[in-house]
Amino acid sequence: MRYRFSILSVISIAVLWFTACKTPVVFTQGNSITISEKNHYDSSSYRVLSPYIQLLKDSMNTVIGHTETALMNTRRTGNLGRVIADYTLAEANAYCQQSEQAPCHMAVLNNGGLRNSIGQGPITLGQVFEVSPFENKLVIVQLSGSQTAALLEYIAAQGGTPVAGLEMAFQESTPYLVRASIQGQAFDSRRSYRIATNDYMALGGDKFTMFLQHESFEETPLMIRDVLLRGLQNETHQHSQVLDRPTLRVYPHDETEN
C-alpha cells in the first residue's frame, strides 16, 4: 500500500514526534508528491526522510480493529455509514449530556465524507485515514421542528444518507417523506431536535442548507476521524469485532402498506 504525503507533511510529523510540546511548530502548505525509493525527484531529501517515512508506514499498518463483514460505503444501503453514524451519535450524546445535561437525538452524515470501504478482516489505522481523510469536526446543531422536517424531506429526496437515531420511510417514485421516528418516537414538528453532523454539512455543504437555520450551533473539539477510530477500537475490544448493521434506517416505503 502506498500513501501520498507532501515533504512538508512528513517533516511536520517528524518534528512533532521528536519535539512534542518543547518547540512550537509552524505548519504550512506544499505540493503533494509520492515519496519512495523509486522517486529520484530529490534523493538527498529521501535519504533524510526515509526513517520517518518508514515510521509513518509502520504506524499506518497498526491494527486497530477487526470486522467479519465488509463495511461498504454505498449510498443508502452502506453499512459503513451506519457504523460511523452510530459512533458519532454516541460521542455527541455523551458530549451533550456532560455539557448541557440534555440528549443528542440523532446523527446525520454524508456519504461524500467517507472516501473508501473497509474489507473483511483486520482494520488498520491507514484504512481509517482512507475512509475519513478530511479534518472534519463533530458539530451539534439544534433545529426547530420545521427545519428538522426540511432535513427529513431532503434526506428522502436524496434517497438516504448515513443516520443514527433516525428511522424513516420515503416514497421512492416521487420521492417524499412518508414517516419518520427519532429515538423510537414519531417525529413531532412542534418540538426541536439536537442533531450531530460534521462541520462541512453544518455550514450548508452538500445542500444541507437547513442546518444554517439552526437554533443553536456548537462545534465540538471532536474530530470525525477520531470518533471512527475510537468506535472501531472500542467495539472490537467489546465484541472481538465490529458488528454488522444490516438493517436499513432510511428505506423506500412499501406502497402495498396501508
Backbone torsions as a table, in degrees:
resi	resn	phi	psi	omega
1	MET	NA	134.5	178.2
2	ARG	-110.3	145.7	176.3
3	TYR	-119.6	146.3	179.8
4	ARG	-105.2	122.6	178.0
5	PHE	-136.5	149.3	170.3
6	SER	-78.4	154.0	177.0
7	ILE	-57.2	-40.2	-179.6
8	LEU	-64.2	-34.2	178.5
9	SER	-64.5	-45.3	-179.4
10	VAL	-64.8	-41.0	177.8
11	ILE	-61.5	-42.1	179.7
12	SER	-61.0	-43.9	179.4
13	ILE	-62.8	-42.6	179.8
14	ALA	-63.4	-44.0	179.4
15	VAL	-61.7	-44.4	178.6
16	LEU	-61.6	-39.6	-176.7
17	TRP	-61.9	-42.2	-172.5
18	PHE	-95.6	-19.8	-177.7
19	THR	-103.9	-21.2	-178.0
20	ALA	48.5	-122.7	-176.5
21	CYS	-94.3	7.1	-174.2
22	LYS	-74.4	-33.5	-173.6
23	THR	-129.5	130.8	176.6
24	PRO	-65.4	141.3	-178.3
25	VAL	-114.2	131.0	177.5
26	VAL	-102.6	121.7	-179.0
27	PHE	-94.0	147.4	176.2
28	THR	-140.9	-176.5	-178.6
29	GLN	-113.1	152.3	177.6
30	GLY	-151.8	171.0	178.2
31	ASN	-80.6	139.9	-179.9
32	SER	-81.6	132.3	172.5
33	ILE	-135.3	155.6	176.7
34	THR	-79.9	123.8	-179.4
35	ILE	-103.4	117.2	178.4
36	SER	-156.4	170.3	180.0
37	GLU	-66.2	-16.5	179.8
38	LYS	-89.1	-8.8	-177.2
39	ASN	-94.6	112.3	-177.5
40	HIS	-101.7	23.1	179.9
41	TYR	-57.0	-42.1	177.9
42	ASP	-153.9	88.5	-173.8
43	SER	-63.9	-31.9	179.1
44	SER	-66.6	-38.4	177.1
45	SER	-64.7	-40.6	-179.4
46	TYR	-63.1	-40.6	-179.8
47	ARG	-63.0	-39.1	179.5
48	VAL	-68.6	-40.5	-172.4
49	LEU	-89.8	-15.8	-171.9
50	SER	-55.4	-39.1	177.7
51	PRO	-61.9	-36.3	-178.5
52	TYR	-76.7	-32.4	175.7
53	ILE	-62.7	-44.0	179.6
54	GLN	-65.0	-39.9	177.0
55	LEU	-59.8	-42.3	179.6
56	LEU	-66.6	-41.8	178.3
57	LYS	-62.5	-43.3	179.4
58	ASP	-61.3	-40.6	179.2
59	SER	-64.2	-43.5	-179.0
60	MET	-66.7	-23.0	179.0
61	ASN	-87.7	0.8	178.3
62	THR	-63.7	128.9	179.0
63	VAL	-81.7	124.7	-177.5
64	ILE	-116.8	-6.0	-179.1
65	GLY	-169.3	-177.1	-179.5
66	HIS	-151.1	143.3	175.4
67	THR	-138.2	135.9	176.3
68	GLU	-88.8	-9.9	179.7
69	THR	-123.6	133.6	176.5
70	ALA	-59.5	134.0	178.8
71	LEU	-99.8	106.8	-169.6
72	MET	-101.7	137.7	176.3
73	ASN	-98.9	81.5	176.4
74	THR	-122.7	142.5	-175.8
75	ARG	-59.7	131.8	177.3
76	ARG	70.8	-46.2	-173.7
77	THR	-95.6	-7.9	-172.1
78	GLY	-70.3	126.7	178.8
79	ASN	-74.1	-22.8	176.9
80	LEU	-62.3	-39.7	178.0
81	GLY	-61.7	-38.3	179.0
82	ARG	-69.2	-36.2	178.6
83	VAL	-61.9	-53.8	-176.2
84	ILE	-69.8	-30.5	175.9
85	ALA	-66.1	-39.0	177.0
86	ASP	-61.9	-45.3	179.7
87	TYR	-64.0	-40.1	-179.6
88	THR	-63.4	-45.2	-179.9
89	LEU	-64.8	-41.1	-179.0
90	ALA	-61.4	-46.0	-179.0
91	GLU	-72.1	-36.4	178.2
92	ALA	-66.1	-39.5	179.7
93	ASN	-65.0	-43.4	177.9
94	ALA	-61.5	-40.1	179.3
95	TYR	-64.3	-46.0	180.0
96	CYS	-64.4	-41.5	-179.0
97	GLN	-63.6	-37.6	-179.2
98	GLN	-75.3	-40.4	-174.3
99	SER	-88.6	-30.7	-174.1
100	GLU	-127.3	-3.2	-175.4
101	GLN	52.9	40.5	-179.6
102	ALA	-144.6	152.6	-176.2
103	PRO	-82.4	157.9	164.6
104	CYS	-97.0	130.3	-168.8
105	HIS	-86.0	-34.8	-178.0
106	MET	-159.7	164.8	174.9
107	ALA	-120.1	137.9	177.6
108	VAL	-132.3	119.3	-179.8
109	LEU	-122.2	-176.5	179.7
110	ASN	-127.6	145.7	178.0
111	ASN	-64.5	-28.5	-179.9
112	GLY	-65.2	-22.8	177.9
113	GLY	-78.3	-10.5	177.9
114	LEU	-108.7	122.9	-169.8
115	ARG	-108.9	3.3	179.0
116	ASN	-160.8	171.4	172.8
117	SER	-106.4	172.2	178.4
118	ILE	-123.2	120.9	-178.3
119	GLY	-75.5	166.8	178.0
120	GLN	-62.6	139.7	176.8
121	GLY	118.5	-157.2	179.8
122	PRO	-63.3	145.6	177.7
123	ILE	-111.3	125.8	-178.3
124	THR	-102.4	163.5	176.0
125	LEU	-60.7	-37.4	177.8
126	GLY	-59.5	-38.1	178.3
127	GLN	-65.6	-35.8	177.7
128	VAL	-61.8	-42.5	178.4
129	PHE	-68.0	-33.7	177.8
130	GLU	-68.4	-38.1	178.7
131	VAL	-71.0	-42.4	-174.3
132	SER	-127.0	77.3	-175.4
133	PRO	-82.7	-10.3	-173.9
134	PHE	-91.3	153.8	179.9
135	GLU	-89.8	53.0	-177.9
136	ASN	-82.4	139.2	175.4
137	LYS	-99.6	156.3	175.8
138	LEU	-82.2	128.4	-179.8
139	VAL	-121.4	141.9	177.0
140	ILE	-113.8	119.2	-176.5
141	VAL	-116.2	135.3	172.4
142	GLN	-102.7	124.8	179.5
143	LEU	-114.2	148.5	172.2
144	SER	-68.4	169.3	178.3
145	GLY	-60.0	-40.3	-177.7
146	SER	-68.9	-38.5	178.7
147	GLN	-74.0	-31.5	173.5
148	THR	-65.0	-39.5	176.3
149	ALA	-61.3	-40.9	177.6
150	ALA	-63.4	-37.9	176.9
151	LEU	-62.8	-46.4	-179.4
152	LEU	-63.9	-40.3	178.0
153	GLU	-64.0	-37.8	179.9
154	TYR	-68.8	-40.5	176.5
155	ILE	-60.6	-42.1	178.1
156	ALA	-62.0	-42.9	-179.2
157	ALA	-64.0	-29.9	178.5
158	GLN	-82.5	-8.6	-177.1
159	GLY	77.1	15.9	176.6
160	GLY	119.0	162.2	177.7
161	THR	-163.6	161.9	-179.6
162	PRO	-63.1	126.8	-179.3
163	VAL	-140.1	160.5	171.1
164	ALA	-144.5	146.0	-176.9
165	GLY	78.8	-1.2	-177.6
166	LEU	-128.3	136.7	171.1
167	GLU	-131.5	131.3	-177.7
168	MET	-150.5	149.8	175.9
169	ALA	-116.7	145.0	-179.6
170	PHE	-134.5	154.3	176.3
171	GLN	-77.9	114.7	-171.4
172	GLU	-70.6	-33.6	-174.7
173	SER	-72.5	-26.6	-174.5
174	THR	-86.5	-53.0	-18.7
175	PRO	-90.7	157.2	174.1
176	TYR	-150.1	161.6	-177.5
177	LEU	-69.7	130.6	176.5
178	VAL	-98.1	-50.0	178.1
179	ARG	-158.6	158.7	178.8
180	ALA	-151.6	145.3	172.6
181	SER	-130.9	141.9	-179.3
182	ILE	-122.2	122.4	-174.7
183	GLN	53.5	39.3	175.8
184	GLY	79.7	0.0	-179.9
185	GLN	-113.7	141.6	179.8
186	ALA	-55.9	138.3	178.8
187	PHE	-56.1	134.3	-178.0
188	ASP	-121.4	110.2	-177.0
189	SER	-71.6	-5.7	-179.2
190	ARG	-89.4	-5.4	-176.6
191	ARG	-122.2	168.2	178.5
192	SER	-97.5	159.3	179.7
193	TYR	-135.6	141.3	172.6
194	ARG	-92.8	130.3	-172.7
195	ILE	-128.8	128.9	175.8
196	ALA	-90.6	134.8	178.5
197	THR	-152.4	-171.8	175.1
198	ASN	-101.0	162.8	-174.3
199	ASP	-64.2	-30.4	177.8
200	TYR	-62.0	-48.5	179.5
201	MET	-69.2	-38.8	-178.1
202	ALA	-61.9	-24.3	178.1
203	LEU	-95.4	16.2	174.5
204	GLY	96.3	4.9	-179.9
205	GLY	-62.7	151.2	-176.6
206	ASP	57.9	27.1	177.2
207	LYS	65.5	24.3	172.1
208	PHE	-83.0	59.2	-172.4
209	THR	-70.8	-18.3	178.4
210	MET	-63.5	-24.2	177.5
211	PHE	-64.9	-24.8	179.4
212	LEU	-70.3	-17.1	-179.9
213	GLN	-96.9	35.2	-173.4
214	HIS	-71.0	156.4	169.7
215	GLU	-86.1	-31.8	174.1
216	SER	-150.5	155.8	-175.3
217	PHE	-144.2	122.5	178.1
218	GLU	-132.9	118.5	174.3
219	GLU	-88.0	117.8	-179.3
220	THR	-84.6	166.7	174.6
221	PRO	-80.8	2.6	-175.2
222	LEU	-82.5	129.3	175.3
223	MET	-90.8	137.9	-179.3
224	ILE	-58.3	-40.4	179.0
225	ARG	-61.3	-41.1	179.3
226	ASP	-67.4	-35.7	175.9
227	VAL	-60.7	-44.3	178.0
228	LEU	-63.7	-45.7	-178.9
229	LEU	-59.8	-50.1	-179.6
230	ARG	-62.7	-39.9	-179.9
231	GLY	-62.5	-45.8	178.9
232	LEU	-62.6	-43.3	179.0
233	GLN	-63.4	-49.1	-176.6
234	ASN	-65.3	-42.5	-178.3
235	GLU	-68.7	-38.3	176.6
236	THR	-65.0	-40.2	178.1
237	HIS	-63.1	-38.0	-176.2
238	GLN	-79.6	-38.7	-172.9
239	HIS	-118.9	3.6	-176.1
240	SER	69.0	3.6	178.1
241	GLN	-169.8	165.3	171.8
242	VAL	-83.6	121.3	-176.8
243	LEU	-70.8	144.2	177.4
244	ASP	-71.6	152.4	176.3
245	ARG	-129.3	77.8	-172.0
246	PRO	-77.8	-19.0	-173.1
247	THR	-79.6	126.0	177.2
248	LEU	-66.6	143.9	177.8
249	ARG	-107.6	-24.0	172.9
250	VAL	-122.8	118.0	-169.7
251	TYR	-146.9	156.4	178.0
252	PRO	-66.3	141.9	177.0
253	HIS	-73.6	135.7	175.3
254	ASP	-77.5	111.5	-174.5
255	GLU	-67.7	-10.9	177.6
256	THR	-82.9	-12.6	179.2
257	GLU	-73.1	153.2	175.9
258	ASN	-79.8	NA	NA
